[in-house]
């Protein structure tokens, strides 16, 4: 009788539904997955970033850390040999100042472990991200769990990942790890497999090395390109972005994906949002459940206006009109008060409005030097 009871309990424990250690909602239209972390006696947004090796804090929290670790101590804690005093990241070059981790919490999850924290000027990114985030959750924390992300519902869950993920998916592909401890997957380049970082901190579709873009161009796989301004924690620079004829990933063909020229290959958040995804880091596997519109063309800004958030206000950061676009009554530095009579628009909604179809008319009210003016945008051609 006792043996039968033990077998029954073992069967129930093996097949009972696993409970999430952490569950939260996030804004799907946002420039990233921002989650609430308990820090310094308050709650603060952190970016969930699989493209960051370590946890990063805004430099305003310098008072919470002790003196920087020596290079020898940093290498001992991370297991990485650093060839430079700076670390190159997708968000810019960060000075190699590492600090011993102190307790932070994401819900009930303890963030601190043997890996150190970095400091960076994250406030420089606030106007462009639309979010006042004060930290980055990097892979030194993230890789301990299995993460299930539903981009339709805007939900993220973390599990201990004691068993491999076995639920429904459209495609899957193995995860392997770069020297910088960033998760990577293989992307098919005309029969040749290339390693790409998985980077949820990149709000675009992703990035490619110039050599790979030239390889595709030689095979007539580039449809169009344009120059693009890139904002990072350390600089403001120009790059180029390209619309590919298609991208083959996990045995699925994705048409007309937009990629940015970079020193790294990476798949970004805008690409991942075509699915619900599971990062099964304990078992090194990425699962994708495709949305119905996964093959839809990625829409770009058709106005040529770049809008940012400053002091809770929508501000025109730059004005470089795209072909066919018409903009009247708007100058750099203007505050956008309303669009089509709607006030208090967030950055995400404003950006989506200028990505609608060519010829769409948008009527606005803007404020310049204390005076309110009527303004007008007619969207032009897709730049790519």
C-alpha positions as CSV (number, residue, x, y, z in Angstrom):
1,X,0.0,0.0,0.0
2,X,2.8,2.4,1.0
3,X,4.7,1.6,-2.2
4,X,1.6,2.3,-4.3
5,X,1.1,5.6,-2.6
6,X,4.7,6.6,-3.2
7,X,4.4,5.7,-6.9
8,X,1.2,7.8,-7.2
9,X,2.8,10.8,-5.5
10,X,5.8,10.4,-7.9
11,X,3.5,10.3,-10.9
12,X,1.6,13.4,-9.8
13,X,4.8,15.3,-9.1
14,X,6.2,14.5,-12.6
15,X,3.1,15.4,-14.5
16,X,1.7,18.3,-12.4
17,X,1.7,21.6,-14.2
18,X,4.9,23.5,-13.4
19,X,4.2,26.8,-11.6
20,X,5.9,29.9,-12.7
21,X,8.4,31.4,-10.3
22,X,7.7,34.8,-11.8
23,X,4.9,36.3,-13.9
24,X,4.4,39.9,-15.1
25,X,2.8,41.9,-17.8
26,X,4.6,44.3,-20.2
27,X,3.6,46.8,-22.9
28,X,3.9,44.9,-26.2
29,X,4.1,48.2,-28.3
30,X,7.1,49.3,-26.2
31,X,10.7,49.6,-27.4
32,X,11.6,46.7,-25.1
33,X,10.4,44.3,-22.4
34,X,10.6,46.5,-19.2
35,X,10.1,44.7,-15.8
36,X,9.8,46.1,-12.3
37,X,12.8,45.5,-10.1
38,X,13.1,46.3,-6.4
39,X,16.1,48.6,-6.0
40,X,17.2,50.9,-3.2
41,X,13.8,50.7,-1.4
42,X,11.7,51.4,-4.5
43,X,10.5,49.8,-7.7
44,X,12.3,50.7,-11.0
45,X,12.0,49.5,-14.6
46,X,14.8,47.2,-15.9
47,X,15.2,46.2,-19.6
48,X,15.1,42.4,-20.2
49,X,18.1,42.1,-22.4
50,X,19.5,38.8,-23.7
51,X,22.1,40.9,-25.6
52,X,23.8,42.1,-22.4
53,X,26.3,39.8,-20.7
54,X,25.8,41.3,-17.3
55,X,23.3,43.2,-15.1
56,X,23.7,46.9,-15.6
57,X,22.7,49.8,-13.3
58,X,22.3,53.5,-14.2
59,X,25.3,55.4,-12.9
60,X,23.0,57.3,-10.5
61,X,23.2,54.2,-8.3
62,X,27.0,54.5,-7.9
63,X,26.4,55.1,-4.2
64,X,25.1,51.6,-3.8
65,X,28.2,49.8,-5.0
66,X,31.6,49.4,-3.4
67,X,34.9,50.2,-5.1
68,X,35.4,48.6,-8.6
69,X,36.7,45.1,-8.8
70,X,40.2,44.7,-10.1
71,X,40.6,43.2,-13.6
72,X,41.8,40.0,-12.0
73,X,38.8,39.8,-9.7
74,X,36.4,40.6,-12.5
75,X,37.9,37.8,-14.7
76,X,37.8,35.4,-11.8
77,X,34.1,36.1,-11.2
78,X,33.0,36.0,-14.8
79,X,35.4,33.4,-16.2
80,X,36.1,35.8,-19.1
81,X,39.5,37.2,-20.2
82,X,39.0,40.9,-21.0
83,X,41.3,42.3,-23.8
84,X,40.2,45.9,-23.3
85,X,39.2,48.4,-20.6
86,X,35.9,48.8,-22.4
87,X,33.1,46.4,-23.4
88,X,31.3,46.8,-26.7
89,X,27.6,46.4,-26.5
90,X,24.7,47.0,-28.9
91,X,23.9,50.1,-26.9
92,X,27.4,51.5,-27.1
93,X,30.8,51.1,-25.5
94,X,30.7,50.7,-21.7
95,X,33.7,51.3,-19.5
96,X,34.9,48.1,-17.9
97,X,34.1,49.0,-14.2
98,X,32.6,46.0,-12.5
99,X,31.2,45.9,-9.0
100,X,30.4,43.1,-6.6
101,X,26.6,42.3,-6.9
102,X,24.3,43.3,-4.1
103,X,20.7,42.1,-3.6
104,X,18.0,43.1,-6.1
105,X,14.7,41.4,-6.7
106,X,12.5,40.7,-9.6
107,X,9.3,39.6,-7.9
108,X,10.5,36.7,-5.7
109,X,13.6,36.1,-7.9
110,X,17.0,37.0,-6.4
111,X,19.0,38.8,-9.1
112,X,22.4,39.0,-7.4
113,X,24.8,36.1,-7.9
114,X,28.6,35.7,-8.3
115,X,28.6,37.8,-11.5
116,X,29.4,41.5,-11.1
117,X,27.3,44.5,-12.1
118,X,28.2,47.2,-14.5
119,X,27.4,51.0,-14.4
120,X,26.3,53.0,-17.5
121,X,24.6,56.3,-18.3
122,X,21.2,54.8,-19.1
123,X,19.4,58.1,-18.8
124,X,20.9,59.1,-22.2
125,X,18.5,56.4,-23.8
126,X,15.3,57.5,-22.0
127,X,14.2,60.0,-24.7
128,X,14.5,57.4,-27.5
129,X,13.1,54.4,-25.6
130,X,10.1,56.2,-24.1
131,X,10.9,54.5,-20.8
132,X,12.7,55.8,-17.7
133,X,14.5,52.5,-17.0
134,X,17.3,52.4,-14.5
135,X,18.8,49.0,-15.2
136,X,19.3,46.1,-17.6
137,X,18.7,42.5,-16.7
138,X,21.6,40.7,-18.5
139,X,22.3,37.1,-19.3
140,X,24.3,36.6,-16.0
141,X,20.8,36.6,-14.4
142,X,18.5,35.6,-17.2
143,X,20.2,32.3,-18.2
144,X,19.3,30.6,-14.9
145,X,15.6,30.2,-16.0
146,X,13.2,29.2,-18.7
147,X,11.4,32.2,-20.0
148,X,8.0,32.0,-21.8
149,X,7.0,35.3,-23.5
150,X,3.6,35.9,-25.0
151,X,3.8,38.9,-27.3
152,X,0.0,38.9,-28.0
153,X,-1.0,39.1,-24.3
154,X,2.1,41.0,-23.1
155,X,3.0,38.3,-20.5
156,X,6.3,36.9,-19.4
157,X,6.9,34.0,-17.1
158,X,10.0,32.5,-15.5
159,X,10.4,28.8,-14.5
160,X,13.2,26.9,-12.9
161,X,13.3,24.7,-16.0
162,X,14.0,21.4,-14.4
163,X,12.5,19.6,-17.4
164,X,12.7,20.5,-21.1
165,X,9.9,22.6,-22.5
166,X,7.4,20.2,-24.1
167,X,4.4,22.3,-25.0
168,X,3.2,23.5,-28.5
169,X,5.5,25.3,-30.9
170,X,5.8,26.0,-34.7
171,X,9.6,25.8,-34.8
172,X,12.6,25.3,-32.6
173,X,16.3,25.8,-32.8
174,X,19.3,25.1,-30.5
175,X,20.9,27.8,-28.5
176,X,24.7,28.0,-28.1
177,X,26.8,30.6,-26.4
178,X,29.4,33.2,-27.6
179,X,32.7,33.9,-25.8
180,X,30.9,36.9,-24.2
181,X,28.2,34.5,-22.8
182,X,25.5,35.8,-25.2
183,X,22.9,33.3,-26.4
184,X,23.2,32.6,-30.2
185,X,21.3,30.7,-32.9
186,X,22.2,29.7,-36.4
187,X,20.7,31.6,-39.4
188,X,20.8,30.1,-42.8
189,X,22.6,32.3,-45.4
190,X,22.0,30.7,-48.8
191,X,23.0,27.3,-47.4
192,X,25.7,28.7,-45.1
193,X,24.9,28.9,-41.4
194,X,26.0,32.0,-39.5
195,X,25.9,32.6,-35.8
196,X,23.5,35.4,-34.6
197,X,23.1,36.7,-31.1
198,X,19.6,36.7,-29.6
199,X,19.2,40.3,-28.5
200,X,15.9,41.4,-26.9
201,X,17.6,44.7,-26.1
202,X,17.6,45.6,-29.8
203,X,14.1,46.9,-30.6
204,X,14.7,46.5,-34.3
205,X,14.7,43.3,-36.3
206,X,18.4,42.9,-35.8
207,X,21.9,43.6,-37.1
208,X,24.4,42.1,-39.6
209,X,28.1,42.4,-40.2
210,X,29.0,44.2,-43.4
211,X,30.6,41.1,-44.8
212,X,27.4,39.2,-44.6
213,X,25.4,42.0,-46.2
214,X,27.9,42.1,-49.1
215,X,27.5,38.3,-49.4
216,X,23.7,38.8,-49.7
217,X,24.0,41.8,-52.1
218,X,26.2,39.7,-54.4
219,X,23.3,37.2,-54.6
220,X,20.7,39.9,-55.2
221,X,19.1,39.3,-51.8
222,X,19.1,43.1,-50.8
223,X,16.0,45.0,-52.0
224,X,17.0,48.5,-50.7
225,X,19.1,50.4,-48.2
226,X,19.2,53.8,-46.4
227,X,21.3,55.7,-43.9
228,X,20.1,55.6,-40.3
229,X,21.0,57.5,-37.2
230,X,21.9,55.2,-34.3
231,X,21.7,56.3,-30.6
232,X,23.7,54.5,-27.9
233,X,24.8,55.1,-24.3
234,X,28.1,56.3,-25.6
235,X,27.6,57.9,-29.0
236,X,25.3,59.2,-31.8
237,X,26.4,57.7,-35.1
238,X,25.3,56.9,-38.6
239,X,24.8,53.4,-40.0
240,X,22.8,51.8,-42.9
241,X,19.8,49.6,-42.7
242,X,18.8,47.1,-45.4
243,X,15.6,45.4,-46.4
244,X,16.4,41.8,-47.3
245,X,14.5,39.8,-49.9
246,X,14.1,37.1,-47.2
247,X,15.7,35.6,-44.1
248,X,15.8,31.9,-43.4
249,X,15.7,31.0,-39.8
250,X,14.7,27.7,-38.0
251,X,13.6,26.3,-41.4
252,X,11.1,29.1,-41.9
253,X,11.3,31.9,-44.6
254,X,10.6,35.5,-43.5
255,X,10.1,37.9,-46.3
256,X,11.4,41.5,-46.5
257,X,13.1,41.7,-43.1
258,X,14.9,44.9,-42.2
259,X,18.5,44.6,-40.8
260,X,21.0,47.2,-39.7
261,X,24.7,47.2,-40.6
262,X,26.8,46.5,-37.5
263,X,29.9,45.0,-36.1
264,X,27.7,42.1,-34.8
265,X,25.1,39.7,-36.1
266,X,22.0,39.7,-34.0
267,X,18.3,38.9,-34.1
268,X,16.3,41.7,-32.4
269,X,13.0,42.2,-30.6
270,X,11.0,43.3,-33.7
271,X,11.8,40.0,-35.3
272,X,11.1,37.9,-32.2
273,X,7.7,39.6,-31.8
274,X,6.5,37.7,-34.8
275,X,6.0,34.8,-32.4
276,X,5.4,33.8,-28.9
277,X,8.8,32.5,-27.7
278,X,10.3,30.3,-25.1
279,X,14.0,30.7,-24.1
280,X,14.7,27.3,-22.5
281,X,18.1,28.3,-21.3
282,X,18.6,25.3,-18.9
283,X,18.3,23.0,-22.0
284,X,19.7,25.4,-24.6
285,X,16.7,25.6,-26.9
286,X,14.6,28.4,-28.4
287,X,11.0,27.6,-29.3
288,X,8.8,29.8,-31.5
289,X,5.0,29.8,-31.9
290,X,4.3,31.8,-35.0
291,X,1.6,34.5,-35.1
292,X,-0.8,34.5,-38.0
293,X,0.9,37.6,-39.4
294,X,4.5,36.4,-38.8
295,X,5.3,37.0,-42.5
296,X,3.9,40.5,-42.7
297,X,6.2,43.2,-44.1
298,X,7.9,45.2,-41.4
299,X,6.6,48.8,-41.7
300,X,9.0,51.8,-41.3
301,X,8.5,55.5,-40.6
302,X,7.2,57.2,-43.7
303,X,7.4,60.8,-42.5
304,X,11.0,61.5,-41.8
305,X,10.3,62.9,-38.4
306,X,12.1,61.5,-35.4
307,X,10.1,62.0,-32.1
308,X,11.4,61.5,-28.6
309,X,10.1,62.0,-25.0
310,X,11.6,64.8,-22.9
311,X,10.1,65.8,-19.6
312,X,7.0,63.7,-20.3
313,X,6.4,65.6,-23.6
314,X,6.6,64.4,-27.3
315,X,9.3,66.5,-28.9
316,X,10.4,66.5,-32.6
317,X,14.1,65.5,-32.4
318,X,14.9,65.7,-36.1
319,X,13.2,66.3,-39.5
320,X,14.6,64.6,-42.6
321,X,11.6,64.0,-45.0
322,X,11.3,60.7,-46.8
323,X,10.4,60.7,-50.5
324,X,6.8,61.7,-51.1
325,X,6.2,62.9,-47.6
326,X,4.8,66.3,-46.9
327,X,5.2,68.0,-43.5
328,X,3.7,71.5,-42.8
329,X,4.0,73.6,-39.6
330,X,6.5,71.3,-37.8
331,X,10.1,72.1,-36.9
332,X,12.8,70.5,-34.9
333,X,12.1,71.1,-31.2
334,X,8.3,71.5,-31.5
335,X,6.2,69.8,-28.8
336,X,3.4,67.6,-30.2
337,X,0.3,68.3,-28.2
338,X,-2.3,66.2,-30.0
339,X,-2.8,64.1,-33.1
340,X,-6.2,63.9,-34.8
341,X,-7.6,65.5,-31.6
342,X,-6.1,62.8,-29.3
343,X,-4.0,64.3,-26.5
344,X,-1.3,62.7,-24.2
345,X,-0.1,60.2,-26.9
346,X,2.8,58.0,-25.9
347,X,5.9,57.5,-28.0
348,X,4.8,54.0,-29.1
349,X,1.5,55.3,-30.5
350,X,3.1,58.2,-32.3
351,X,5.7,56.0,-34.0
352,X,2.9,53.6,-35.1
353,X,1.0,56.5,-36.7
354,X,3.9,57.4,-39.0
355,X,4.3,53.8,-40.1
356,X,0.9,53.6,-41.7
357,X,0.2,53.4,-45.4
358,X,1.6,55.9,-48.0
359,X,-0.6,59.0,-48.5
360,X,-2.2,58.8,-45.0
361,X,-3.0,62.3,-43.7
362,X,-2.3,63.2,-40.0
363,X,-3.5,66.5,-38.5
364,X,-1.6,67.7,-35.4
365,X,-1.4,70.5,-32.9
366,X,2.2,71.6,-32.0
367,X,3.6,74.1,-29.5
368,X,6.5,76.3,-30.4
369,X,7.8,79.1,-28.1
370,X,4.6,79.1,-26.1
371,X,2.3,79.4,-29.2
372,X,0.0,76.6,-30.4
373,X,-0.1,75.9,-34.2
374,X,-1.9,73.6,-36.5
375,X,0.3,71.1,-38.4
376,X,0.0,68.5,-41.1
377,X,1.7,65.3,-42.2
378,X,1.1,63.3,-45.4
379,X,3.0,60.0,-45.3
380,X,5.4,59.3,-48.1
381,X,6.9,56.2,-49.6
382,X,8.5,53.4,-47.5
383,X,12.2,54.3,-47.5
384,X,13.0,50.6,-48.0
